[in-house]
Amino acid sequence: MNNKKLGFTVIEMVVSLALFSSVLSISVGALLSMINSNRKTQSLRSAMDNLNLAMEEMSRGIIQGRTYHCGEGGNISEALSCDSVGEEYFAFEAWNGNSSNITDQIVYRLDSSSGVGRLQKSTNSGVDFKDVTAPSINIDNLMFHVYGAESSNDEVPRVVINIGGTTGTKESTRSSFNIQTMATQRALK
């Protein structure tokens, strides 16, 4: 009689279990890494969509607007350039605004009073401001550079807007961004 027992030895089971555990650990690690990358990508995509919408709204208003005023100083209903320096505060008369009404200018500014930088907009010459960007976006740098606002020759006024900051509420999903656009006045002075 042949008394051979069929099956695996304890050593074979331990080795195969160790190999299976190693492969499973690596696979789960890769899966978790992909999930984290996906979350970061979705967060960045959402923020970029929000920023692109804000930039598009600003550009459209600036293109159709007039009487560009850069900076908080002076009368914001008067044209004022700030080409090389740049400012975090920018005002202009909307396309349907009344030039003789000093309380209807559109104003954009950077507000960091809450510890998180926000792009804000006012439609009543800076009396009331509303956030334009989502809470998950922290703007560290907002600069408006206005060229040719006070020019009496045929130079067309233009505005360069630079926005930089971070997006993401968690460290693992945080991403940096820098966006720049230029808007050239289309309305007649």
Contacts in CASP RR format, 6 or more apart in sequence:
PFRMAT RR
TARGET T0000
AUTHOR 0000-0000-0000
METHOD contacts of the structure
MODEL  1
MNNKKLGFTVIEMVVSLALFSSVLSISVGALLSMINSNRKTQSLRSAMDN
LNLAMEEMSRGIIQGRTYHCGEGGNISEALSCDSVGEEYFAFEAWNGNSS
NITDQIVYRLDSSSGVGRLQKSTNSGVDFKDVTAPSINIDNLMFHVYGAE
SSNDEVPRVVINIGGTTGTKESTRSSFNIQTMATQRALK
8 16 0 8 1.000
36 172 0 8 1.000
36 173 0 8 1.000
39 172 0 8 1.000
39 173 0 8 1.000
40 172 0 8 1.000
40 173 0 8 1.000
40 174 0 8 1.000
40 175 0 8 1.000
43 136 0 8 1.000
43 167 0 8 1.000
43 168 0 8 1.000
43 169 0 8 1.000
43 173 0 8 1.000
43 175 0 8 1.000
44 167 0 8 1.000
44 168 0 8 1.000
44 175 0 8 1.000
44 177 0 8 1.000
46 134 0 8 1.000
46 136 0 8 1.000
46 167 0 8 1.000
47 134 0 8 1.000
47 136 0 8 1.000
47 137 0 8 1.000
47 167 0 8 1.000
47 168 0 8 1.000
47 175 0 8 1.000
47 177 0 8 1.000
48 167 0 8 1.000
48 177 0 8 1.000
50 133 0 8 1.000
50 134 0 8 1.000
50 137 0 8 1.000
51 133 0 8 1.000
51 137 0 8 1.000
51 163 0 8 1.000
51 177 0 8 1.000
51 179 0 8 1.000
52 179 0 8 1.000
54 119 0 8 1.000
54 132 0 8 1.000
54 133 0 8 1.000
55 161 0 8 1.000
55 163 0 8 1.000
55 179 0 8 1.000
55 181 0 8 1.000
57 132 0 8 1.000
58 108 0 8 1.000
58 161 0 8 1.000
58 183 0 8 1.000
59 161 0 8 1.000
59 181 0 8 1.000
59 183 0 8 1.000
61 92 0 8 1.000
61 94 0 8 1.000
61 95 0 8 1.000
61 106 0 8 1.000
61 183 0 8 1.000
62 68 0 8 1.000
62 92 0 8 1.000
62 159 0 8 1.000
62 183 0 8 1.000
62 185 0 8 1.000
63 183 0 8 1.000
63 184 0 8 1.000
63 185 0 8 1.000
63 186 0 8 1.000
63 187 0 8 1.000
64 94 0 8 1.000
64 95 0 8 1.000
64 186 0 8 1.000
64 187 0 8 1.000
65 92 0 8 1.000
65 93 0 8 1.000
65 94 0 8 1.000
65 95 0 8 1.000
65 185 0 8 1.000
65 187 0 8 1.000
66 92 0 8 1.000
66 93 0 8 1.000
66 95 0 8 1.000
66 99 0 8 1.000
66 185 0 8 1.000
66 187 0 8 1.000
66 189 0 8 1.000
67 77 0 8 1.000
67 78 0 8 1.000
67 79 0 8 1.000
67 92 0 8 1.000
67 93 0 8 1.000
67 99 0 8 1.000
67 105 0 8 1.000
67 149 0 8 1.000
68 79 0 8 1.000
68 80 0 8 1.000
68 81 0 8 1.000
68 90 0 8 1.000
68 91 0 8 1.000
68 92 0 8 1.000
68 146 0 8 1.000
68 149 0 8 1.000
68 157 0 8 1.000
68 159 0 8 1.000
68 185 0 8 1.000
69 75 0 8 1.000
69 76 0 8 1.000
69 77 0 8 1.000
69 78 0 8 1.000
69 79 0 8 1.000
69 80 0 8 1.000
69 90 0 8 1.000
69 91 0 8 1.000
69 92 0 8 1.000
69 105 0 8 1.000
69 146 0 8 1.000
69 149 0 8 1.000
70 80 0 8 1.000
70 81 0 8 1.000
70 82 0 8 1.000
70 86 0 8 1.000
70 87 0 8 1.000
70 89 0 8 1.000
70 90 0 8 1.000
70 144 0 8 1.000
70 145 0 8 1.000
70 146 0 8 1.000
70 149 0 8 1.000
71 80 0 8 1.000
71 82 0 8 1.000
71 87 0 8 1.000
71 88 0 8 1.000
71 89 0 8 1.000
71 90 0 8 1.000
71 91 0 8 1.000
71 144 0 8 1.000
72 87 0 8 1.000
72 89 0 8 1.000
72 109 0 8 1.000
73 80 0 8 1.000
74 80 0 8 1.000
75 102 0 8 1.000
76 91 0 8 1.000
76 102 0 8 1.000
76 105 0 8 1.000
76 107 0 8 1.000
76 125 0 8 1.000
76 126 0 8 1.000
77 91 0 8 1.000
77 93 0 8 1.000
77 99 0 8 1.000
77 102 0 8 1.000
77 105 0 8 1.000
77 125 0 8 1.000
79 149 0 8 1.000
79 150 0 8 1.000
79 157 0 8 1.000
80 146 0 8 1.000
80 149 0 8 1.000
80 150 0 8 1.000
81 146 0 8 1.000
81 147 0 8 1.000
81 148 0 8 1.000
81 149 0 8 1.000
81 150 0 8 1.000
81 151 0 8 1.000
82 144 0 8 1.000
82 145 0 8 1.000
82 146 0 8 1.000
83 145 0 8 1.000
83 146 0 8 1.000
83 147 0 8 1.000
83 148 0 8 1.000
84 145 0 8 1.000
85 145 0 8 1.000
86 143 0 8 1.000
86 144 0 8 1.000
86 145 0 8 1.000
86 146 0 8 1.000
87 143 0 8 1.000
87 144 0 8 1.000
88 109 0 8 1.000
88 110 0 8 1.000
88 142 0 8 1.000
88 143 0 8 1.000
88 144 0 8 1.000
89 107 0 8 1.000
89 108 0 8 1.000
89 109 0 8 1.000
89 110 0 8 1.000
89 144 0 8 1.000
90 107 0 8 1.000
90 108 0 8 1.000
90 109 0 8 1.000
90 144 0 8 1.000
90 146 0 8 1.000
90 159 0 8 1.000
91 105 0 8 1.000
91 106 0 8 1.000
91 107 0 8 1.000
91 108 0 8 1.000
91 125 0 8 1.000
91 126 0 8 1.000
92 105 0 8 1.000
92 106 0 8 1.000
93 99 0 8 1.000
93 104 0 8 1.000
93 105 0 8 1.000
93 106 0 8 1.000
94 104 0 8 1.000
94 105 0 8 1.000
94 106 0 8 1.000
94 123 0 8 1.000
95 187 0 8 1.000
97 104 0 8 1.000
98 104 0 8 1.000
102 125 0 8 1.000
103 124 0 8 1.000
103 125 0 8 1.000
103 127 0 8 1.000
104 123 0 8 1.000
104 124 0 8 1.000
104 125 0 8 1.000
105 125 0 8 1.000
105 126 0 8 1.000
106 121 0 8 1.000
106 122 0 8 1.000
106 123 0 8 1.000
107 121 0 8 1.000
107 122 0 8 1.000
107 125 0 8 1.000
107 126 0 8 1.000
107 129 0 8 1.000
108 119 0 8 1.000
108 120 0 8 1.000
108 121 0 8 1.000
108 122 0 8 1.000
108 132 0 8 1.000
108 144 0 8 1.000
109 119 0 8 1.000
109 120 0 8 1.000
109 122 0 8 1.000
109 129 0 8 1.000
109 142 0 8 1.000
110 117 0 8 1.000
110 118 0 8 1.000
110 119 0 8 1.000
110 120 0 8 1.000
110 139 0 8 1.000
110 142 0 8 1.000
111 117 0 8 1.000
111 118 0 8 1.000
111 120 0 8 1.000
111 129 0 8 1.000
111 131 0 8 1.000
112 118 0 8 1.000
116 135 0 8 1.000
116 138 0 8 1.000
117 138 0 8 1.000
117 139 0 8 1.000
117 140 0 8 1.000
118 131 0 8 1.000
118 132 0 8 1.000
118 133 0 8 1.000
118 137 0 8 1.000
118 139 0 8 1.000
119 131 0 8 1.000
119 132 0 8 1.000
119 133 0 8 1.000
119 139 0 8 1.000
119 142 0 8 1.000
119 163 0 8 1.000
120 129 0 8 1.000
120 130 0 8 1.000
120 131 0 8 1.000
120 132 0 8 1.000
121 129 0 8 1.000
121 130 0 8 1.000
121 132 0 8 1.000
122 128 0 8 1.000
122 129 0 8 1.000
122 130 0 8 1.000
133 139 0 8 1.000
136 167 0 8 1.000
136 168 0 8 1.000
136 169 0 8 1.000
137 165 0 8 1.000
137 166 0 8 1.000
137 167 0 8 1.000
137 168 0 8 1.000
138 165 0 8 1.000
138 166 0 8 1.000
138 167 0 8 1.000
139 163 0 8 1.000
139 164 0 8 1.000
139 165 0 8 1.000
140 164 0 8 1.000
140 165 0 8 1.000
140 166 0 8 1.000
141 162 0 8 1.000
141 163 0 8 1.000
141 164 0 8 1.000
141 165 0 8 1.000
142 161 0 8 1.000
142 162 0 8 1.000
142 163 0 8 1.000
142 164 0 8 1.000
143 161 0 8 1.000
143 162 0 8 1.000
144 159 0 8 1.000
144 160 0 8 1.000
144 161 0 8 1.000
145 159 0 8 1.000
145 160 0 8 1.000
145 161 0 8 1.000
145 162 0 8 1.000
146 157 0 8 1.000
146 158 0 8 1.000
146 159 0 8 1.000
147 155 0 8 1.000
147 157 0 8 1.000
147 158 0 8 1.000
147 159 0 8 1.000
147 160 0 8 1.000
148 155 0 8 1.000
148 156 0 8 1.000
148 157 0 8 1.000
148 158 0 8 1.000
149 157 0 8 1.000
151 157 0 8 1.000
156 184 0 8 1.000
156 185 0 8 1.000
157 184 0 8 1.000
157 185 0 8 1.000
157 189 0 8 1.000
158 182 0 8 1.000
158 183 0 8 1.000
158 184 0 8 1.000
158 185 0 8 1.000
159 182 0 8 1.000
159 183 0 8 1.000
159 184 0 8 1.000
160 180 0 8 1.000
160 181 0 8 1.000
160 182 0 8 1.000
161 180 0 8 1.000
161 181 0 8 1.000
161 182 0 8 1.000
161 183 0 8 1.000
162 178 0 8 1.000
162 179 0 8 1.000
162 180 0 8 1.000
163 177 0 8 1.000
163 178 0 8 1.000
163 179 0 8 1.000
163 180 0 8 1.000
164 176 0 8 1.000
164 177 0 8 1.000
164 178 0 8 1.000
164 179 0 8 1.000
165 176 0 8 1.000
165 177 0 8 1.000
165 178 0 8 1.000
166 174 0 8 1.000
166 175 0 8 1.000
166 176 0 8 1.000
166 177 0 8 1.000
167 174 0 8 1.000
167 175 0 8 1.000
167 177 0 8 1.000
168 174 0 8 1.000
168 175 0 8 1.000
END
